[in-house]
Amino acid sequence: MTTLADPVPGGRPGDVERATALGGELSARGVHGVVLSYVDTAGVGRIKAVPTAGLASAAAWGVGMSPVFDTFLANDSIVSTDVLGSPDGDLRLYPDLDHLTVLAGQPGWAWAPVDRITQEGEPHPGCGRTALRRVVSSAAERYGLTFRAAVEVEWSVGCGPAEGGEFLPACSGPAYSAARQIELSDCTADLLAAFAAQGVDVEQLHPEYAAGQFEISVGALDPVAAADRSVLVRQTIRAVARRHGLVVSFAPAVFAQGVGNGGHVHLSAWRDGVNLHSGGGGRHGMTAEAESFAAGVLAHLPALTAVTAPSPASYLRLRPSQWAGVFTCWGHETREAAVRVVTGTAGLRDRAANLEVKPVDLAANPYLALTCLIAAGLDGLASSAPLPEEITGDPALLGPDDAAARGVRRLPASLADAVTEFRADQRLRAALGPVLADAVIAVRQGEIAAVDGLDDERVAAAYRWKY
C-alpha cells in the first residue's frame, strides 16, 4: 500500500534513517543515481536526479524544482494562471521510499515517484499525486471504500533514432501475430526480465493492432501505486527499447489516421476486502453501489475527457468504431463502449470484476485521471445514481432516436469541446482543487493554441515523441 501521509520538512519519522540504509544498499548494487519522477499537467514526465549518497538529504529536505512546470505545455512553452506560471518560487520534491525501484533497464540508476510540497512544508496544490491521495483517503473515511486500479500501456516501436521526427515501424507482422512477436523477441524478452527484476507483475504482453504497436497489462494496485506503476512501466519500456537501438512512442496518435495508443484504466471499488463489482444483485453481478459508481463515471465522461484525453492528438484517436469508446454508454465486455463492465472468468470474478474506462490515453497524467475518475464514481454513488440501459454492439450504429432514448451521446470531438465540459463540471474541478483545475484549463487552452492551423498529420507529428 502507498503511504498516505504527506512528507514534512526534516522527514517523517524513520524516513531519513531508512533512506540512509537504502542509499548504502543501492551503492553496494552499483546504483549511482536516483531519478525523482513526477508527471506535469500536460502529461509529460519530468524529473530531477540525485546521486545515491544524496537520497537521505532528499528524504529529509526534498529537492528543489520550480512550480512553473505545472503550466508547461508538451512543447515546453509556458502558460499561466493567476497562481502558476511565473518564474517565482520553489517547491521541494520528496521521494516516496516505499516505491523506490532499481531500474533493470537503466544500469546504475534507481527511480522513485515524488510528492511536491512548498518550502513552508505545505502540500503543493498543483501536485497530482497529492490530489489522488486526498480523494482515496476521503473515500475511505466517508464510504469505507478502497480501490484497485491498473493502467494498460500501448506503445508503438520504431526503428531509431528517428530522423526528422518520422516514425518507421520496427516490425511488419500483422496485428496480434506471432510474426510480430518474433521480430521483436529479444527486446520484449529483456523487457519482461526487467519488469520481473523490478517487481512489476505482468499479466499480458502482446502485439497490438496498429503498425509496430504492443500492449502490456500489469497487476492492479491501490490507485496511487497504480499511477506510479504506469509511469515506471513507460520509463522501463523506453529504456529497454533504447538499449536495442529502438525508439518508442506513447502518443495517442502516431499517425493522423488509424488506431492510436490507448491507456485504458481498470478500476474497482472494494469494502472490507469485498469487490463491489461482483456477487451483487445488479446487472452482471454488480452491487447497487457499483452500478451507481459506474453511472457517476458515465455522467461525468464528457468533462473527464479534458483530463483523460488531454492532447490535441487525443482526438485523432477518439473516433467511432475503433474501440476507443467515444460514446456515453456502457456494456458487458463491449469494447466499443466507453465503460466496459469486465466480469472476468468464472471462478475469478470476485477478484477480477472491474470497470474498464476506454477514452483514456497516455498523454494523460495518471494521477489526475484517477483522481477525476474516482471523484466521478463517488458522485454517482453518493446520489445512488441509476445506471442506464446497457448497449451491445457498436453504439455508432444506433439511430438518433434510439441513442437519445438510451442516453448515448458522442463524447467531445475536440479538446476545445472537452475543456468547455470540464469548465462546467464543478465536481471534477472540486476534486482537483482550484489551483490544479485552473492549471488543467490553462494548459489545455495552450495546447489548442499551439496547433492552431495545423492539419491532422502535423498535429500527430507535433506530439509523436512527447509522452
C-alpha positions as CSV (number, residue, x, y, z in Angstrom):
1,M,0.0,0.0,0.0
2,T,1.0,3.6,-0.6
3,T,1.8,5.7,2.4
4,L,-1.0,8.3,2.6
5,A,0.9,10.7,4.9
6,D,2.3,13.9,3.4
7,P,6.0,14.5,3.5
8,V,7.3,17.1,6.0
9,P,10.5,19.1,6.2
10,G,13.1,17.1,8.1
11,G,11.4,13.9,7.0
12,R,8.6,11.8,8.5
13,P,9.7,9.6,11.5
14,G,12.1,7.0,10.2
15,D,12.4,8.3,6.7
16,V,16.0,9.7,7.0
17,E,17.3,6.5,8.6
18,R,15.6,4.4,6.0
19,A,16.9,6.5,3.2
20,T,20.4,6.3,4.6
21,A,20.2,2.5,4.7
22,L,18.7,2.3,1.2
23,G,21.4,4.6,-0.1
24,G,24.1,2.2,1.2
25,E,22.2,-0.8,-0.3
26,L,21.9,0.9,-3.7
27,S,25.6,1.8,-3.7
28,A,26.5,-1.8,-3.0
29,R,24.4,-2.8,-6.0
30,G,26.2,-0.4,-8.3
31,V,23.5,2.2,-8.4
32,H,24.9,5.7,-8.7
33,G,21.8,7.9,-9.0
34,V,18.1,8.1,-8.2
35,V,15.6,9.5,-10.7
36,L,12.9,11.6,-8.9
37,S,9.8,11.4,-11.1
38,Y,6.5,13.2,-11.5
39,V,4.1,14.0,-14.3
40,D,3.1,17.5,-15.2
41,T,-0.3,18.9,-16.1
42,A,0.4,18.3,-19.8
43,G,1.1,14.6,-19.2
44,V,4.9,14.9,-19.7
45,G,7.1,13.0,-17.3
46,R,9.5,15.5,-15.6
47,I,12.5,14.5,-13.4
48,K,15.3,15.6,-11.2
49,A,18.1,13.2,-10.2
50,V,20.3,12.9,-7.1
51,P,23.4,10.8,-6.5
52,T,22.7,7.8,-4.4
53,A,24.6,9.4,-1.5
54,G,22.1,12.3,-1.6
55,L,19.0,10.1,-1.0
56,A,18.9,10.7,2.7
57,S,19.1,14.5,2.2
58,A,16.3,14.3,-0.4
59,A,14.1,12.3,2.1
60,A,14.8,15.0,4.8
61,W,14.6,18.2,2.9
62,G,13.5,17.4,-0.6
63,V,15.0,18.6,-3.9
64,G,14.2,21.9,-5.4
65,M,12.1,22.4,-8.6
66,S,10.2,25.4,-9.9
67,P,6.3,25.3,-9.8
68,V,6.4,26.7,-13.3
69,F,6.3,23.2,-14.7
70,D,2.7,22.9,-13.7
71,T,1.9,25.2,-16.7
72,F,4.4,23.8,-19.2
73,L,2.9,22.6,-22.5
74,A,4.1,19.4,-24.2
75,N,6.4,21.6,-26.4
76,D,7.9,23.2,-23.3
77,S,6.2,26.5,-23.8
78,I,4.8,28.1,-20.7
79,V,1.3,29.4,-20.0
80,S,0.0,30.9,-16.8
81,T,-2.9,31.1,-14.3
82,D,-3.4,33.7,-11.6
83,V,-1.3,31.4,-9.3
84,L,1.0,29.4,-11.6
85,G,3.4,30.1,-14.5
86,S,5.7,32.8,-13.1
87,P,9.5,32.3,-12.6
88,D,9.0,32.9,-8.9
89,G,9.0,30.4,-6.1
90,D,10.3,26.9,-5.5
91,L,9.0,23.5,-4.5
92,R,10.5,20.5,-2.8
93,L,10.4,17.0,-4.4
94,Y,10.2,14.3,-1.8
95,P,10.9,10.7,-2.9
96,D,8.4,8.0,-1.8
97,L,10.7,5.4,-0.4
98,D,8.0,2.7,-0.5
99,H,8.2,2.8,-4.3
100,L,11.9,3.3,-4.9
101,T,12.9,0.8,-7.6
102,V,16.2,-0.2,-9.1
103,L,15.9,0.2,-12.8
104,A,16.8,-3.0,-14.6
105,G,16.7,-1.3,-18.0
106,Q,19.0,1.6,-16.9
107,P,22.0,0.1,-15.1
108,G,23.4,2.4,-12.4
109,W,20.0,4.1,-11.8
110,A,17.1,3.8,-9.4
111,W,13.7,5.5,-9.6
112,A,11.2,6.9,-7.2
113,P,7.9,8.9,-7.6
114,V,7.7,12.1,-5.7
115,D,5.3,14.3,-3.7
116,R,5.7,18.0,-4.0
117,I,5.4,20.4,-1.1
118,T,6.1,24.1,-0.7
119,Q,9.1,25.5,1.0
120,E,6.9,26.2,4.0
121,G,6.1,22.5,4.3
122,E,2.5,22.6,2.9
123,P,1.2,20.2,0.2
124,H,1.6,21.9,-3.2
125,P,-1.9,22.5,-4.6
126,G,-0.7,21.6,-8.1
127,C,0.6,18.2,-7.1
128,G,-1.5,15.5,-8.9
129,R,-0.1,12.7,-6.7
130,T,-1.3,14.6,-3.6
131,A,-4.7,15.2,-5.1
132,L,-5.1,11.4,-5.8
133,R,-4.1,10.6,-2.2
134,R,-6.7,13.0,-1.0
135,V,-9.6,11.5,-2.9
136,V,-8.5,8.0,-1.9
137,S,-8.4,9.0,1.7
138,S,-11.8,10.7,1.5
139,A,-13.4,7.7,0.0
140,A,-12.1,5.5,2.8
141,E,-13.3,7.9,5.5
142,R,-16.7,8.7,4.1
143,Y,-17.7,5.4,2.5
144,G,-15.3,2.8,3.8
145,L,-14.1,2.2,0.3
146,T,-10.7,1.2,-1.1
147,F,-9.9,0.9,-4.8
148,R,-7.8,-1.3,-7.1
149,A,-6.6,0.2,-10.4
150,A,-4.4,-0.6,-13.3
151,V,-3.4,1.3,-16.4
152,E,-2.9,-0.5,-19.7
153,V,0.0,0.8,-21.7
154,E,0.1,0.7,-25.5
155,W,3.1,1.9,-27.4
156,S,4.5,1.9,-31.0
157,V,8.0,0.6,-31.6
158,G,10.0,2.3,-34.3
159,C,13.5,2.0,-35.9
160,G,15.6,4.5,-34.3
161,P,16.8,7.0,-33.7
162,A,14.2,8.7,-35.7
163,E,15.3,11.4,-38.2
164,G,13.2,14.4,-38.7
165,G,10.6,13.1,-36.3
166,E,9.4,10.4,-38.6
167,F,8.2,7.0,-37.4
168,L,9.2,3.8,-39.2
169,P,7.7,0.7,-37.6
170,A,10.3,-1.7,-36.2
171,C,8.3,-4.8,-37.2
172,S,6.0,-5.7,-40.0
173,G,3.9,-8.6,-38.8
174,P,0.1,-8.4,-38.7
175,A,-1.8,-7.4,-35.6
176,Y,-1.6,-9.8,-32.7
177,S,0.6,-12.0,-34.8
178,A,3.3,-14.5,-33.8
179,A,5.4,-13.0,-36.6
180,R,5.5,-9.6,-34.9
181,Q,6.3,-11.1,-31.6
182,I,9.2,-13.0,-33.1
183,E,10.6,-9.9,-34.9
184,L,11.0,-8.1,-31.5
185,S,11.5,-11.3,-29.4
186,D,14.9,-10.2,-27.9
187,C,13.6,-6.8,-26.9
188,T,10.4,-8.0,-25.4
189,A,12.2,-10.8,-23.5
190,D,14.5,-8.3,-22.0
191,L,11.5,-6.1,-21.2
192,L,9.8,-9.0,-19.3
193,A,13.1,-9.7,-17.4
194,A,13.3,-6.0,-16.4
195,F,9.8,-6.0,-15.1
196,A,10.4,-9.2,-13.1
197,A,13.5,-7.7,-11.6
198,Q,11.6,-4.5,-10.7
199,G,8.7,-6.4,-9.1
200,V,6.1,-5.4,-11.7
201,D,3.7,-8.3,-12.2
202,V,2.9,-8.5,-15.9
203,E,-0.4,-10.2,-16.9
204,Q,-0.1,-9.9,-20.6
205,L,2.3,-8.6,-23.3
206,H,1.3,-8.9,-26.9
207,P,1.4,-7.2,-30.3
208,E,-1.5,-4.9,-30.9
209,Y,-3.5,-3.6,-33.8
210,A,-1.5,-0.6,-35.2
211,A,1.8,-0.6,-37.0
212,G,4.6,-1.6,-34.6
213,Q,2.2,-1.5,-31.7
214,F,2.4,-3.5,-28.5
215,E,0.4,-3.6,-25.3
216,I,1.2,-4.6,-21.7
217,S,-1.2,-5.2,-18.9
218,V,0.0,-5.2,-15.3
219,G,-1.5,-6.2,-12.0
220,A,-3.8,-3.9,-10.1
221,L,-2.7,-1.9,-7.1
222,D,-4.1,0.9,-4.9
223,P,-4.7,4.0,-7.2
224,V,-1.6,6.0,-6.2
225,A,0.7,3.0,-6.6
226,A,-1.1,2.1,-9.9
227,A,-0.4,5.6,-11.2
228,D,3.3,5.3,-10.1
229,R,3.5,1.9,-11.8
230,S,2.2,3.4,-15.1
231,V,5.0,5.9,-15.1
232,L,7.6,3.3,-14.2
233,V,6.4,0.9,-16.9
234,R,6.9,3.6,-19.5
235,Q,10.3,4.6,-18.2
236,T,11.3,0.9,-18.4
237,I,9.9,0.3,-21.9
238,R,11.7,3.4,-23.3
239,A,15.0,2.4,-21.7
240,V,14.9,-1.2,-22.8
241,A,14.0,-0.2,-26.3
242,R,16.9,2.2,-26.5
243,R,19.3,-0.5,-25.5
244,H,18.1,-2.4,-28.5
245,G,18.5,0.6,-30.8
246,L,14.8,1.2,-31.0
247,V,12.5,4.2,-30.2
248,V,9.0,4.1,-28.8
249,S,6.0,6.4,-29.0
250,F,3.3,6.5,-26.4
251,A,1.5,9.3,-28.2
252,P,-2.3,8.9,-28.6
253,A,-1.9,9.1,-32.4
254,V,1.4,8.2,-34.0
255,F,-0.3,8.9,-37.4
256,A,-3.3,11.1,-38.2
257,Q,-5.3,8.1,-39.4
258,G,-5.8,4.6,-37.9
259,V,-5.8,3.2,-34.4
260,G,-3.8,5.1,-31.8
261,N,-2.2,4.2,-28.4
262,G,-4.6,4.0,-25.5
263,G,-4.1,3.9,-21.8
264,H,-7.3,2.3,-20.7
265,V,-7.9,2.4,-16.9
266,H,-9.3,-0.6,-15.0
267,L,-10.9,0.4,-11.7
268,S,-12.8,-1.5,-9.0
269,A,-14.2,-0.4,-5.6
270,W,-13.9,-2.6,-2.5
271,R,-15.2,-2.6,1.1
272,D,-13.8,-4.8,3.8
273,G,-12.0,-6.9,1.2
274,V,-15.1,-7.5,-0.9
275,N,-15.3,-6.4,-4.5
276,L,-18.4,-4.4,-5.1
277,H,-18.4,-5.3,-8.8
278,S,-19.1,-9.0,-8.1
279,G,-21.6,-11.1,-6.2
280,G,-24.3,-8.4,-6.1
281,G,-27.9,-8.4,-7.2
282,G,-27.5,-6.0,-10.0
283,R,-26.7,-6.5,-13.6
284,H,-23.7,-8.8,-14.3
285,G,-23.2,-9.3,-10.6
286,M,-22.7,-5.7,-9.7
287,T,-23.9,-4.4,-6.3
288,A,-26.2,-1.4,-6.3
289,E,-23.2,0.8,-5.2
290,A,-21.1,-0.5,-8.1
291,E,-23.9,0.4,-10.5
292,S,-24.2,3.9,-9.1
293,F,-20.4,4.3,-9.2
294,A,-20.4,3.3,-12.9
295,A,-23.3,5.7,-13.5
296,G,-21.2,8.5,-12.0
297,V,-18.3,7.8,-14.3
298,L,-20.7,7.8,-17.3
299,A,-22.3,11.1,-16.3
300,H,-19.0,12.9,-16.0
301,L,-17.3,11.4,-19.1
302,P,-17.7,14.4,-21.3
303,A,-15.8,16.6,-18.8
304,L,-13.4,13.7,-17.9
305,T,-12.0,13.7,-21.4
306,A,-10.3,17.0,-20.7
307,V,-8.2,15.0,-18.2
308,T,-8.1,11.5,-19.7
309,A,-7.6,12.7,-23.3
310,P,-5.7,15.9,-22.8
311,S,-3.8,16.4,-26.0
312,P,-5.0,17.7,-29.4
313,A,-3.6,14.4,-30.7
314,S,-6.0,12.5,-28.4
315,Y,-8.9,13.5,-30.7
316,L,-7.2,11.8,-33.7
317,R,-7.6,8.6,-31.7
318,L,-11.1,9.2,-30.3
319,R,-13.1,8.2,-33.4
320,P,-16.1,5.9,-33.6
321,S,-15.8,2.2,-34.4
322,Q,-12.1,2.0,-33.4
323,W,-12.6,0.5,-29.9
324,A,-11.8,3.9,-28.4
325,G,-15.1,4.3,-26.5
326,V,-16.3,7.6,-27.8
327,F,-20.0,7.4,-26.7
328,T,-21.5,7.8,-23.2
329,C,-22.6,4.2,-22.8
330,W,-21.6,1.0,-21.0
331,G,-21.7,-2.6,-21.9
332,H,-20.7,-6.0,-20.6
333,E,-17.4,-6.9,-22.3
334,T,-18.4,-4.5,-25.1
335,R,-15.1,-2.9,-26.4
336,E,-16.9,-0.1,-28.2
337,A,-18.5,1.2,-25.0
338,A,-16.7,4.0,-23.1
339,V,-17.2,2.0,-19.9
340,R,-16.8,-1.7,-20.3
341,V,-18.0,-3.9,-17.4
342,V,-15.5,-6.7,-17.0
343,T,-16.7,-9.7,-15.1
344,G,-13.8,-12.0,-15.6
345,T,-13.7,-15.8,-15.9
346,A,-15.9,-17.9,-13.7
347,G,-14.0,-18.8,-10.5
348,L,-12.1,-15.5,-10.5
349,R,-14.9,-12.9,-10.6
350,D,-14.8,-11.9,-7.0
351,R,-11.2,-10.7,-7.7
352,A,-11.3,-9.8,-11.3
353,A,-14.5,-7.9,-11.9
354,N,-13.9,-4.2,-12.6
355,L,-14.8,-1.2,-14.8
356,E,-12.6,-0.5,-17.9
357,V,-12.7,3.1,-18.9
358,K,-11.6,3.4,-22.5
359,P,-11.4,7.1,-23.6
360,V,-8.1,7.4,-21.8
361,D,-4.6,7.7,-23.4
362,L,-1.1,8.0,-22.2
363,A,-0.9,11.8,-22.7
364,A,-3.0,11.8,-19.5
365,N,-1.3,12.5,-16.2
366,P,-2.3,9.2,-14.5
367,Y,-2.7,10.8,-11.1
368,L,-5.1,13.4,-12.4
369,A,-7.0,10.8,-14.4
370,L,-7.6,8.5,-11.5
371,T,-8.4,11.4,-9.2
372,C,-11.2,12.5,-11.5
373,L,-12.5,9.0,-12.3
374,I,-12.8,8.2,-8.6
375,A,-14.4,11.5,-7.9
376,A,-16.9,10.9,-10.7
377,G,-17.8,7.5,-9.5
378,L,-18.2,8.7,-5.9
379,D,-20.5,11.4,-7.1
380,G,-22.7,8.7,-8.6
381,L,-22.5,6.5,-5.5
382,A,-23.4,9.4,-3.2
383,S,-26.6,10.2,-5.1
384,S,-27.5,6.5,-5.8
385,A,-27.5,7.4,-9.5
386,P,-29.2,4.8,-11.7
387,L,-27.2,3.1,-14.3
388,P,-28.9,3.4,-17.7
389,E,-29.6,0.5,-20.1
390,E,-26.6,-1.2,-21.4
391,I,-25.7,-1.4,-25.0
392,T,-24.4,-4.2,-27.2
393,G,-22.5,-3.9,-30.4
394,D,-21.3,-0.6,-31.8
395,P,-23.1,2.5,-30.5
396,A,-22.2,4.4,-33.7
397,L,-24.8,2.2,-35.4
398,L,-27.7,3.4,-33.2
399,G,-30.2,5.6,-34.8
400,P,-30.6,9.2,-33.4
401,D,-33.9,8.5,-31.6
402,D,-32.7,5.2,-30.1
403,A,-29.4,6.8,-29.0
404,A,-31.2,9.6,-27.3
405,A,-33.6,7.3,-25.6
406,R,-30.7,5.4,-24.1
407,G,-28.7,8.5,-23.2
408,V,-26.0,7.6,-25.7
409,R,-24.2,10.7,-27.0
410,R,-20.9,11.4,-28.6
411,L,-18.1,12.5,-26.3
412,P,-16.3,15.7,-27.2
413,A,-14.7,15.5,-30.7
414,S,-12.1,18.2,-29.9
415,L,-10.0,19.3,-27.0
416,A,-11.8,22.6,-27.0
417,D,-15.2,20.9,-26.6
418,A,-13.7,18.8,-23.7
419,V,-12.4,22.0,-21.9
420,T,-15.9,23.5,-22.2
421,E,-17.4,20.4,-20.5
422,F,-14.7,20.5,-17.8
423,R,-15.3,24.2,-17.0
424,A,-18.9,23.4,-16.3
425,D,-18.2,20.3,-14.1
426,Q,-18.0,21.6,-10.6
427,R,-17.5,18.1,-9.1
428,L,-14.3,17.3,-11.1
429,R,-12.9,20.8,-10.6
430,A,-13.5,20.5,-6.8
431,A,-11.7,17.1,-6.8
432,L,-8.6,18.7,-8.2
433,G,-8.9,21.9,-6.3
434,P,-9.0,25.4,-7.8
435,V,-5.2,25.8,-8.5
436,L,-4.9,22.4,-10.3
437,A,-8.2,22.8,-12.1
438,D,-7.2,26.2,-13.4
439,A,-3.9,24.7,-14.5
440,V,-5.7,22.0,-16.4
441,I,-7.7,24.6,-18.3
442,A,-4.8,26.9,-19.0
443,V,-2.6,24.1,-20.3
444,R,-5.3,22.6,-22.5
445,Q,-6.0,26.1,-23.9
446,G,-2.3,26.4,-24.6
447,E,-2.2,23.1,-26.4
448,I,-5.1,24.2,-28.5
449,A,-3.4,27.4,-29.5
450,A,-0.1,25.6,-30.2
451,V,-1.7,23.6,-33.0
452,D,-4.0,26.3,-34.4
453,G,-4.0,26.0,-38.2
454,L,-2.2,22.6,-38.3
455,D,-3.8,19.7,-40.3
456,D,-4.2,16.3,-38.7
457,E,-0.9,15.0,-40.0
458,R,1.0,17.9,-38.5
459,V,-0.8,17.6,-35.2
460,A,0.2,13.9,-35.0
461,A,3.8,14.8,-35.8
462,A,3.8,17.6,-33.2
463,Y,3.1,15.1,-30.3
464,R,4.6,11.9,-31.7
465,W,7.6,11.9,-29.3
466,K,6.3,14.0,-26.4
467,Y,4.9,11.4,-24.0
